[in-house]
Amino acid sequence: MDSKRVLLAIQEKLKWEGRKARIEERLVRIRERKGQLLHQIEETRNRIAQLVTLSAVAETERPPTESALRIDSLR
């Protein structure tokens, strides 16, 4: 085998190994970010559920005329 071809093959192998390592590092960062975003989405959903519950409780505590005014003003 020609020494130039061997050297070229080794260089190509090292290049692809480096590329593979960079891709794996990027995937790790993407997966970490995905986990963070899913956690934030879950927190947001929980907060929305809390606010909806509080809104429903506040709505039942108001006199009927205020509720009717509020609903009519939204239309």
Chimera marker file (.cmm) of the C-alpha trace (Angstrom):
<marker_set name="trace">
<marker id="1" x="0.000" y="0.000" z="0.000" r="1" g="1" b="0" radius="0.5"/>
<marker id="2" x="1.162" y="3.473" z="-0.794" r="1" g="1" b="0" radius="0.5"/>
<marker id="3" x="2.156" y="5.520" z="2.274" r="1" g="1" b="0" radius="0.5"/>
<marker id="4" x="0.277" y="8.552" z="0.934" r="1" g="1" b="0" radius="0.5"/>
<marker id="5" x="-2.942" y="6.578" z="0.802" r="1" g="1" b="0" radius="0.5"/>
<marker id="6" x="-2.430" y="5.288" z="4.330" r="1" g="1" b="0" radius="0.5"/>
<marker id="7" x="-1.779" y="8.813" z="5.584" r="1" g="1" b="0" radius="0.5"/>
<marker id="8" x="-4.869" y="10.107" z="3.756" r="1" g="1" b="0" radius="0.5"/>
<marker id="9" x="-6.995" y="7.304" z="5.197" r="1" g="1" b="0" radius="0.5"/>
<marker id="10" x="-5.775" y="8.096" z="8.718" r="1" g="1" b="0" radius="0.5"/>
<marker id="11" x="-6.492" y="11.796" z="8.224" r="1" g="1" b="0" radius="0.5"/>
<marker id="12" x="-9.995" y="11.057" z="6.951" r="1" g="1" b="0" radius="0.5"/>
<marker id="13" x="-10.635" y="8.739" z="9.876" r="1" g="1" b="0" radius="0.5"/>
<marker id="14" x="-9.511" y="11.412" z="12.362" r="1" g="1" b="0" radius="0.5"/>
<marker id="15" x="-11.629" y="14.022" z="10.603" r="1" g="1" b="0" radius="0.5"/>
<marker id="16" x="-14.753" y="11.848" z="10.829" r="1" g="1" b="0" radius="0.5"/>
<marker id="17" x="-14.056" y="10.922" z="14.455" r="1" g="1" b="0" radius="0.5"/>
<marker id="18" x="-13.797" y="14.626" z="15.307" r="1" g="1" b="0" radius="0.5"/>
<marker id="19" x="-17.003" y="15.341" z="13.443" r="1" g="1" b="0" radius="0.5"/>
<marker id="20" x="-18.762" y="12.504" z="15.250" r="1" g="1" b="0" radius="0.5"/>
<marker id="21" x="-17.576" y="13.815" z="18.641" r="1" g="1" b="0" radius="0.5"/>
<marker id="22" x="-18.856" y="17.327" z="17.837" r="1" g="1" b="0" radius="0.5"/>
<marker id="23" x="-22.227" y="15.942" z="16.745" r="1" g="1" b="0" radius="0.5"/>
<marker id="24" x="-22.519" y="13.877" z="19.937" r="1" g="1" b="0" radius="0.5"/>
<marker id="25" x="-21.678" y="16.936" z="22.075" r="1" g="1" b="0" radius="0.5"/>
<marker id="26" x="-24.299" y="18.964" z="20.240" r="1" g="1" b="0" radius="0.5"/>
<marker id="27" x="-26.895" y="16.228" z="20.763" r="1" g="1" b="0" radius="0.5"/>
<marker id="28" x="-26.156" y="16.235" z="24.491" r="1" g="1" b="0" radius="0.5"/>
<marker id="29" x="-26.683" y="20.024" z="24.630" r="1" g="1" b="0" radius="0.5"/>
<marker id="30" x="-29.890" y="19.742" z="22.586" r="1" g="1" b="0" radius="0.5"/>
<marker id="31" x="-31.256" y="17.014" z="24.869" r="1" g="1" b="0" radius="0.5"/>
<marker id="32" x="-30.421" y="19.086" z="27.953" r="1" g="1" b="0" radius="0.5"/>
<marker id="33" x="-32.165" y="22.122" z="26.459" r="1" g="1" b="0" radius="0.5"/>
<marker id="34" x="-35.162" y="19.978" z="25.519" r="1" g="1" b="0" radius="0.5"/>
<marker id="35" x="-35.427" y="18.799" z="29.125" r="1" g="1" b="0" radius="0.5"/>
<marker id="36" x="-35.279" y="22.376" z="30.381" r="1" g="1" b="0" radius="0.5"/>
<marker id="37" x="-37.968" y="23.498" z="27.929" r="1" g="1" b="0" radius="0.5"/>
<marker id="38" x="-40.250" y="20.581" z="28.792" r="1" g="1" b="0" radius="0.5"/>
<marker id="39" x="-39.870" y="21.491" z="32.460" r="1" g="1" b="0" radius="0.5"/>
<marker id="40" x="-40.726" y="25.131" z="31.718" r="1" g="1" b="0" radius="0.5"/>
<marker id="41" x="-43.768" y="24.044" z="29.690" r="1" g="1" b="0" radius="0.5"/>
<marker id="42" x="-44.984" y="21.889" z="32.570" r="1" g="1" b="0" radius="0.5"/>
<marker id="43" x="-44.500" y="24.765" z="35.034" r="1" g="1" b="0" radius="0.5"/>
<marker id="44" x="-46.418" y="27.074" z="32.703" r="1" g="1" b="0" radius="0.5"/>
<marker id="45" x="-49.266" y="24.584" z="32.342" r="1" g="1" b="0" radius="0.5"/>
<marker id="46" x="-49.458" y="24.240" z="36.119" r="1" g="1" b="0" radius="0.5"/>
<marker id="47" x="-49.509" y="28.014" z="36.533" r="1" g="1" b="0" radius="0.5"/>
<marker id="48" x="-52.264" y="28.376" z="33.931" r="1" g="1" b="0" radius="0.5"/>
<marker id="49" x="-54.306" y="25.711" z="35.733" r="1" g="1" b="0" radius="0.5"/>
<marker id="50" x="-53.844" y="27.609" z="39.004" r="1" g="1" b="0" radius="0.5"/>
<marker id="51" x="-54.939" y="30.885" z="37.421" r="1" g="1" b="0" radius="0.5"/>
<marker id="52" x="-57.976" y="29.276" z="35.789" r="1" g="1" b="0" radius="0.5"/>
<marker id="53" x="-58.967" y="27.795" z="39.148" r="1" g="1" b="0" radius="0.5"/>
<marker id="54" x="-58.506" y="31.126" z="40.909" r="1" g="1" b="0" radius="0.5"/>
<marker id="55" x="-60.474" y="32.871" z="38.196" r="1" g="1" b="0" radius="0.5"/>
<marker id="56" x="-63.323" y="30.384" z="38.504" r="1" g="1" b="0" radius="0.5"/>
<marker id="57" x="-63.388" y="30.810" z="42.288" r="1" g="1" b="0" radius="0.5"/>
<marker id="58" x="-63.340" y="34.593" z="41.985" r="1" g="1" b="0" radius="0.5"/>
<marker id="59" x="-66.100" y="34.437" z="39.367" r="1" g="1" b="0" radius="0.5"/>
<marker id="60" x="-68.400" y="32.464" z="41.697" r="1" g="1" b="0" radius="0.5"/>
<marker id="61" x="-67.781" y="34.911" z="44.544" r="1" g="1" b="0" radius="0.5"/>
<marker id="62" x="-68.966" y="37.930" z="42.526" r="1" g="1" b="0" radius="0.5"/>
<marker id="63" x="-72.581" y="39.001" z="42.484" r="1" g="1" b="0" radius="0.5"/>
<marker id="64" x="-74.416" y="37.817" z="39.334" r="1" g="1" b="0" radius="0.5"/>
<marker id="65" x="-74.705" y="41.347" z="37.903" r="1" g="1" b="0" radius="0.5"/>
<marker id="66" x="-70.962" y="41.854" z="37.894" r="1" g="1" b="0" radius="0.5"/>
<marker id="67" x="-70.449" y="38.501" z="36.171" r="1" g="1" b="0" radius="0.5"/>
<marker id="68" x="-73.045" y="39.351" z="33.549" r="1" g="1" b="0" radius="0.5"/>
<marker id="69" x="-71.439" y="42.718" z="32.903" r="1" g="1" b="0" radius="0.5"/>
<marker id="70" x="-68.047" y="41.168" z="32.567" r="1" g="1" b="0" radius="0.5"/>
<marker id="71" x="-69.288" y="38.521" z="30.102" r="1" g="1" b="0" radius="0.5"/>
<marker id="72" x="-71.202" y="41.095" z="28.061" r="1" g="1" b="0" radius="0.5"/>
<marker id="73" x="-68.185" y="43.372" z="27.889" r="1" g="1" b="0" radius="0.5"/>
<marker id="74" x="-66.100" y="40.555" z="26.376" r="1" g="1" b="0" radius="0.5"/>
<marker id="75" x="-68.448" y="40.058" z="23.448" r="1" g="1" b="0" radius="0.5"/>
<link id1="1" id2="2" r="1" g="1" b="0" radius="0.2"/>
<link id1="2" id2="3" r="1" g="1" b="0" radius="0.2"/>
<link id1="3" id2="4" r="1" g="1" b="0" radius="0.2"/>
<link id1="4" id2="5" r="1" g="1" b="0" radius="0.2"/>
<link id1="5" id2="6" r="1" g="1" b="0" radius="0.2"/>
<link id1="6" id2="7" r="1" g="1" b="0" radius="0.2"/>
<link id1="7" id2="8" r="1" g="1" b="0" radius="0.2"/>
<link id1="8" id2="9" r="1" g="1" b="0" radius="0.2"/>
<link id1="9" id2="10" r="1" g="1" b="0" radius="0.2"/>
<link id1="10" id2="11" r="1" g="1" b="0" radius="0.2"/>
<link id1="11" id2="12" r="1" g="1" b="0" radius="0.2"/>
<link id1="12" id2="13" r="1" g="1" b="0" radius="0.2"/>
<link id1="13" id2="14" r="1" g="1" b="0" radius="0.2"/>
<link id1="14" id2="15" r="1" g="1" b="0" radius="0.2"/>
<link id1="15" id2="16" r="1" g="1" b="0" radius="0.2"/>
<link id1="16" id2="17" r="1" g="1" b="0" radius="0.2"/>
<link id1="17" id2="18" r="1" g="1" b="0" radius="0.2"/>
<link id1="18" id2="19" r="1" g="1" b="0" radius="0.2"/>
<link id1="19" id2="20" r="1" g="1" b="0" radius="0.2"/>
<link id1="20" id2="21" r="1" g="1" b="0" radius="0.2"/>
<link id1="21" id2="22" r="1" g="1" b="0" radius="0.2"/>
<link id1="22" id2="23" r="1" g="1" b="0" radius="0.2"/>
<link id1="23" id2="24" r="1" g="1" b="0" radius="0.2"/>
<link id1="24" id2="25" r="1" g="1" b="0" radius="0.2"/>
<link id1="25" id2="26" r="1" g="1" b="0" radius="0.2"/>
<link id1="26" id2="27" r="1" g="1" b="0" radius="0.2"/>
<link id1="27" id2="28" r="1" g="1" b="0" radius="0.2"/>
<link id1="28" id2="29" r="1" g="1" b="0" radius="0.2"/>
<link id1="29" id2="30" r="1" g="1" b="0" radius="0.2"/>
<link id1="30" id2="31" r="1" g="1" b="0" radius="0.2"/>
<link id1="31" id2="32" r="1" g="1" b="0" radius="0.2"/>
<link id1="32" id2="33" r="1" g="1" b="0" radius="0.2"/>
<link id1="33" id2="34" r="1" g="1" b="0" radius="0.2"/>
<link id1="34" id2="35" r="1" g="1" b="0" radius="0.2"/>
<link id1="35" id2="36" r="1" g="1" b="0" radius="0.2"/>
<link id1="36" id2="37" r="1" g="1" b="0" radius="0.2"/>
<link id1="37" id2="38" r="1" g="1" b="0" radius="0.2"/>
<link id1="38" id2="39" r="1" g="1" b="0" radius="0.2"/>
<link id1="39" id2="40" r="1" g="1" b="0" radius="0.2"/>
<link id1="40" id2="41" r="1" g="1" b="0" radius="0.2"/>
<link id1="41" id2="42" r="1" g="1" b="0" radius="0.2"/>
<link id1="42" id2="43" r="1" g="1" b="0" radius="0.2"/>
<link id1="43" id2="44" r="1" g="1" b="0" radius="0.2"/>
<link id1="44" id2="45" r="1" g="1" b="0" radius="0.2"/>
<link id1="45" id2="46" r="1" g="1" b="0" radius="0.2"/>
<link id1="46" id2="47" r="1" g="1" b="0" radius="0.2"/>
<link id1="47" id2="48" r="1" g="1" b="0" radius="0.2"/>
<link id1="48" id2="49" r="1" g="1" b="0" radius="0.2"/>
<link id1="49" id2="50" r="1" g="1" b="0" radius="0.2"/>
<link id1="50" id2="51" r="1" g="1" b="0" radius="0.2"/>
<link id1="51" id2="52" r="1" g="1" b="0" radius="0.2"/>
<link id1="52" id2="53" r="1" g="1" b="0" radius="0.2"/>
<link id1="53" id2="54" r="1" g="1" b="0" radius="0.2"/>
<link id1="54" id2="55" r="1" g="1" b="0" radius="0.2"/>
<link id1="55" id2="56" r="1" g="1" b="0" radius="0.2"/>
<link id1="56" id2="57" r="1" g="1" b="0" radius="0.2"/>
<link id1="57" id2="58" r="1" g="1" b="0" radius="0.2"/>
<link id1="58" id2="59" r="1" g="1" b="0" radius="0.2"/>
<link id1="59" id2="60" r="1" g="1" b="0" radius="0.2"/>
<link id1="60" id2="61" r="1" g="1" b="0" radius="0.2"/>
<link id1="61" id2="62" r="1" g="1" b="0" radius="0.2"/>
<link id1="62" id2="63" r="1" g="1" b="0" radius="0.2"/>
<link id1="63" id2="64" r="1" g="1" b="0" radius="0.2"/>
<link id1="64" id2="65" r="1" g="1" b="0" radius="0.2"/>
<link id1="65" id2="66" r="1" g="1" b="0" radius="0.2"/>
<link id1="66" id2="67" r="1" g="1" b="0" radius="0.2"/>
<link id1="67" id2="68" r="1" g="1" b="0" radius="0.2"/>
<link id1="68" id2="69" r="1" g="1" b="0" radius="0.2"/>
<link id1="69" id2="70" r="1" g="1" b="0" radius="0.2"/>
<link id1="70" id2="71" r="1" g="1" b="0" radius="0.2"/>
<link id1="71" id2="72" r="1" g="1" b="0" radius="0.2"/>
<link id1="72" id2="73" r="1" g="1" b="0" radius="0.2"/>
<link id1="73" id2="74" r="1" g="1" b="0" radius="0.2"/>
<link id1="74" id2="75" r="1" g="1" b="0" radius="0.2"/>
</marker_set>
